[in-house]
Amino acid sequence: MQGYRSQVGETVRMGRRFQDSVRPQVYLYYRNYRFLPNNNTTMVVVVRFGFNSDGSENNFIMTAYQIYRRRGGR
């Protein structure tokens, strides 16, 4: 993902998100892009939301990756 730092941030800010069904404190954000390598179409960013022992937020990106998703129907 080197060279895609701005797109990772953009995906978290502007992408669609859904909650992980197994880990409720984890959300996956995804956004489509036209210029990803290897025919990939979508960037996925996995973010964990939590709190430190003092009550302050401890939210961080766990990972980010690119995938190919077909457009249109099933």
C-alpha positions in Angstrom: 0.0 0.0 0.0 3.0 2.3 -0.2 2.1 5.3 -2.3 -1.6 5.1 -1.4 -1.6 6.9 2.0 -3.9 9.7 0.9 -6.4 7.2 -0.6 -6.4 5.2 2.7 -7.4 8.4 4.5 -9.9 9.3 1.9 -11.5 5.9 2.1 -12.0 6.3 5.9 -13.4 9.8 5.5 -15.6 9.3 2.5 -16.1 5.6 1.9 -18.9 3.3 2.9 -18.5 1.4 6.1 -19.9 -1.7 7.8 -19.4 -3.2 11.2 -17.6 -6.6 11.5 -20.1 -9.2 12.7 -17.6 -11.0 14.8 -15.7 -8.0 16.3 -18.2 -5.2 17.0 -15.4 -2.7 17.7 -14.0 -3.1 14.1 -15.4 -1.4 11.0 -14.5 -1.9 7.4 -14.5 1.0 5.1 -14.4 0.6 1.3 -14.3 2.9 -1.7 -14.0 2.3 -5.4 -11.1 3.8 -7.4 -10.2 3.7 -11.1 -6.4 3.8 -10.9 -5.5 0.9 -8.6 -2.9 -1.6 -10.0 -3.5 -5.3 -11.0 -7.1 -4.7 -12.1 -8.2 -3.9 -8.5 -11.2 -1.7 -8.2 -11.7 -1.1 -4.4 -9.7 -0.1 -1.4 -10.7 -1.6 1.9 -9.5 -0.1 5.3 -10.0 -1.9 8.6 -10.3 0.4 11.6 -10.6 -0.6 15.3 -12.4 1.7 17.7 -11.6 1.5 21.4 -10.6 3.4 24.5 -7.5 3.6 26.7 -7.7 2.9 30.4 -7.9 6.6 31.0 -11.0 6.9 28.8 -9.3 8.5 25.9 -10.1 7.3 22.4 -7.7 4.7 20.9 -8.9 4.3 17.3 -6.5 3.1 14.7 -6.2 1.6 11.2 -5.4 -2.1 11.5 -4.8 -2.8 7.8 -5.6 -1.6 4.3 -5.7 -3.6 1.1 -7.0 -3.6 -2.5 -9.5 -6.0 -4.0 -11.3 -6.5 -7.3 -15.0 -6.3 -7.1 -17.3 -6.8 -10.1 -19.7 -4.0 -10.9 -23.4 -4.5 -11.4 -25.6 -7.4 -10.6 -24.8 -10.6 -8.7 
